[in-house]
Amino acid sequence: MREWFRPSLKILLASALVGLAIATFAWFGARLLLGPPVRPGPTSTYGWYLYSTLAFWVAWGLLTPLALGVAERYRIVPPHRRRAILIHLGAGFVMVCLQTAVAVSARLAGAPLFGVEIANTYRYVTATLLQDLDWNYSVYLCIIGVSHAIYFHTQAQRRAVRASQLEARLAEAQLQALQRQLQPHFLFNTLHAIFTLVRHDPDAAEQMIERLSDLLRVTLKNTATQEVPLAEELAYLDKYLAIEKVHFGDRLAVDVDVPLGVQDGLVPYLVLQPLVENAIRHGLAPRRAPGRLRVSGRRDGETLVLTVSDNGRGVSSGHLLTLNEGVGLANTRARLARLYGERHELSFDTPQTSGLAVTLRIPYQPSTMAPAGQTLEVSTA
């Protein structure tokens, strides 16, 4: 009952206020411009004029819920637009007749209170219907128009919300697809490294398989995770580097320089692994001499800056283009674009000495999962 009672009561009160305002302004405006009525009588009193006007608008207040119901039932939308227009033309005339009946009944009932005598009721009803026909039709069309405006606005909002939800789901699905594509790429590279060790160093191959199983166990726990604290990403990187240490032995030295106060920042899951893998595969692996890999992190205002650098042979401009088109970096760029839009930067720098430095800048967002300062140690042995 409350679902329709309160709105109907508000409409009725609003109609009464509209009638009061119109009657007051019209009455006193006419007296100000034209002076006192030429022919004195009951119809020239403000009380009767106000009562008659209120009867007109209160009648519409009583009928507005019915008009809104008709508007909701017969929306002027395809494919039945013409049918709805014809129905509203007929319903409008019916509403006009009902409004006239309610308003005239109220005036006839209240006329004796103001000393007004209506001799010919039929003539009065007919004259009122014809005189107020344009007004009544206009009011009905306004009600229908407002109802449709609210309907179309609500539909537009729903479509916008639905579109944003679908876009968010699509972006999430694309991120997960990129993440799933990256994991097999890393796995195949690692299996290839194990295959090369099986014949001439079975112990090292066995050790690499054991560490690979540990790494895969951690990876499978976060298949639907897009961002993790930097401390967790470094712990994952530690397990990956443990595999590479088995493969390269003393030829690979790693330095990790990430302050504890920075390790609570959120980063894309598996964002460092492809950068480190490219540094090892394309920078350090071709060298026979020992190489050094450095992973550093710092906070620059509201930006988290991560750098992966090596002292390898470096890359030429053509080779750098090849790196950008590889699976690892291509997926990394696509994920960064999805997660941060234009708020990220992935740049390459070739120092004058040797090697390559890859710098990633993303918005700094502290994690709520674990307080800053509580982190896992990253092994460089």
N, C-alpha and C positions, 0 to 999 in steps of 0.2 A: 504493500500500500504506500509506503514511504517513497518508493521509486517514482511514482507519478504525482503524489500529493504535493510534495514540496516544490517541484518545478512548476506545477499548475498554479500553486498559490503565488509564486514569484511572478508568473506571467500576469495573473489577475491584478496583483498590486501594481505592477508596472503599467498595465493598461489604465488603471484608475488614476495614477499619477500623470500619465499622458493626457487623459481627458481633463483633469483638473487644470493642467498647464495651458492646454489649448483653449479651454473655455474662459479662463481668466484673461489671457492675453487678447483673445478675440473680443471679449466684452468690453474691457477697458480701452482697447485700441479703437474700437468703433465709437465709443463715447468721446474719446479724445479728439478724433478726427471729425465726427459728424455732430457731436453735441448730444443732448437728451433725445430720446425717441420722439418722433413726431406724434405718434398715436400712443398715449399711455394705455396700459392694460397689463394683465397678468403675464403675457408672453414677453414683456419688456423688462421683467425683473431679472436680476442676476441669479437669484436662487433657482428659478425655473430653467434658465439658460444653462446653468451649471449642471443641473440634474439631467437635462436632456443630453448634454454632451457626454456626461459620465455614463449614461445608459448606452450610448453608442459604443464607447470604448470598452466598457466592462463586458458588453456582449461579445466583443471580439476577444477579450481576455478569456471568457468562458469557452469560446470556440477554437482558440488557437491550438490547444492540444489535439483536437480533432483534425485541424488543417495540417498540423505537423505529421500526424499519422498518415494522412493521405499522401503527403509529400514523400514520406519514407517508403510507403507501399508502392508508389508509382514514380520512380526516379526518371528524370528526363535524360536518359543515357542510352547509347546503342545497346541492343539492336531494336528496342521498342520505343524509340524516341517519339515518333509521330503518334503512336498510340497513347503514350503518357501525356502529350500535349493536349490531345482531344479530351482525355479523361479530366485533366485539370481545368479545361474550359467549362466542361459540364459541372464538375465538382465546385468550381468557383461560383457558378450561378446558384447552386444549391446552398452553398455557404452564405451567399448574399441574402437569400431568402430567409435562412435560419437566423442570421444576424438581425435582419429587419424585424422578424417576429419577436425575438428576445428584446430588442431595444424598444419597439412599439409597445409591447406588453408592459415593460417597466414604466414607460411614460404614461400609459393609460392608468396604471395602478397608482402612480404618484401625482397625477394631475390634480385631483381634488385637494391635495395638501397645499398646493400653490394657488388655489382658486382658479384653475384653468379648466374650461369646459370644452370637450371635444365632441361636437354634435354628430358628425358623420364619421364613424369609425372606419368604414370601408374606404372612404375617400382619403382619410388621413393615412391609412396603411399604404394605399396605392401611391399617393403623392410622396410619402417617405421613401418607398422602395425605388421610385424613379429618380428622385432628387439625390439620393445617396448611392445610386448604382455605380457611378464612376469611382467614388471614394471607397466603397466596399470592395470593388474588384481590385483597386490599387492595393488595398491593405492585404487582400488574399494573395496577390502576386508577390508582395513584399515578403510575406511569411514563407511562401514557397521558395523565393529567391534566397532568403537567409538560410533556410533549411538546406538547400542545395550547396550554398557556399560553405557551410560547416561540413557537409558531407564530403565535398571535393577536397577541402583542406585536410580533413581527417584521413582520407584515402591517400593523399599525397604524403602525409607524414608517415603513414604505415608503409608505403612503398619505399620511402627514404630509409626507414629503419630496416626494412627487409633487404634492401640493396646493400646497406652497410654491413648487415650480418652476413650476407652472402659473400661480400667482398672480403670480410675478415676470415670467413671459412676458407675461401679460395686462397688467400694469402698464406694461411696456416697450412693448407694442403700443399701448396707450392714449396713452402719452407721445409716441410717434412720430406717431400720428394727430393729436394736438393740434398738434404741431410742423408737420406737413404742412398742417394747416388754417390755421395762422398765416401761413405763407409765401405762399400765394395771396392772402390778405387784404392783406398788405403790397404784393405785386406789383400787384394791381388798383388800389390807391390810387396807386402810383407811375405806372402807365400812364395813369391818369386825369390826373395832373398833367402828364405829357408831352403828352397830347392837347391840353390847354389852351394849351401853349406852342408847338405846331407852327405855328399860323397867324400869331401876332403876334411870336414870337421863335424862329425856326427854329434859330438858333445855340445858344441855351440848350437847346432840345429835343434837339439833337444831342449836346450835352455831357452832358445828363442820361441819355440812352440809353447813352452810353459808360460813365458811372459806374455805371449800373444793371447793365451786363454784368459789370463788375468785382465788384460786390456779389453778383450771382448766382453767379459763379464760386466765390467764397468760401463761399457758402451751400451749394452742392452738395457741397462737400468734407466737410461735417459733417452730412449727412442722418441719420446714425444716432447722433450724439453728443448726449448729454443735458446734460453738464456740461463746461465749459471754464474755463481760467484767466481771471480777470477782465481780464488784459492782452489776451487774445485777443478777449474780448467788447468791450472798448473799441476795439480795432482795427476790428472789424466795425462798431461804432457810428460810427466815424470815416467809413467809406465811406458809411453811410446818411446821415449829416449832410452829406456832400459833395453828395449829391443834393438834399437840402433847401435847401442854400445856393444851388444853381442856381435853384431855384424862388423863394425868398424874397429872395435877394440881400442887400442891406445891412439889410433888415428883421429879420434873424436873427443874433444874436450868441450864441456858446456858450462857456461856461466849464466846464472839466473839472478837478476837484480830487480826484485819487485818488493818495495817496502810493504810491511804488514798493513799499514793504514790504507793501502790502495787495493788490497786483495779482497775487500768486501764488495768492490764494484762489479756490476753485472756485465758479462760479455757473452757473445754468441757461443753456444756450445760447439766445440771442435773448431774454433776459429784459429787457434795457434798451430794446431797440428799440420794443416796443409802448408802454412808459411814455413814452419820448421822443416817439413819434408822437402819442400822446394830448395831451401837453403842447403840441405844435406845432399840431395840428389844432383843438383845442378851447380852448386858452388864448391862443396867440399869433396864429394865422391871422386870427381875426375882428378884430384890432386893425389900424388903419392905421399907428399909430406903431411904431417899431422895438421889438422885444421881445428879452428875454434869457433864455436857457435855461441852467440850471446842473445839472451832474452831479457828485455828490460821493460819496466812499466813505471809510469808516473802519472800524477794528476796535474793537469794544467787548467786551473779554474774549475769550470764545469765540464771539462773534457778529460777523458781517460786516454792516455797515449801509450800504445804498446809498440815495441820495436823488436824485430827479429833481424839480426845482422850476422854476417860470417866474414871470414878472411880468406874466402876461396878465390877462384880465378876471376870472379866478376862476370858480367854479361854485357854483350854488345846490344845496341838498340834493336837489331833484328831478333836476337835471342830473347830480349825482354818481351817483344811482341808475342813470341812463341809461348813464353811463360804465362802471359795474360790469357792466352787462349786454352791453356790446359784445364783439365777437369777441376783440380784443386782450387786454383785461383779464380776460375770462372764461377764456380759454385760459391766461393767466399764472397765475391763481388755481388752476386745475385742475392745472397742471403742478407748482406749488409744493406742493400738497396731496399729490400722488403722490410727489414726491421727498423731502419733509421731514415730512409729516404735520403734527403740532401744533407742530413745532419752527420754524415760520416765522411771520412777521407782515407783512401788507401793509396799510399805513394811509395815510389821506389827511388832509392838514392845510391849512386855508385861512388864510394869514397875514392880519393885520389890514390890511396895506397893499393887496396885490393878489396875484393868481395862485393857484397850487395847488402843493403839495408832496406827492409820493408817496414814502413811505419803505418800504423792503424790508429785513427782518431775516431772515437765514438763518444756520445754523451755519457757523462758519469752518472750512474744510477746506483746508489748503495743498496745492497741486498738486505732484505728483512729476515732472511732465513738464518743467518748467523752473524753475530756482532763482529765488528772489525777487530782484528788482532788475533782471532782464533782461526788458524790456518794450518794446512798440511805442509810439511817440509818437502822441498823439491830436491831430489838427489841429483848431483852432478857427477857422481863417481862413475 
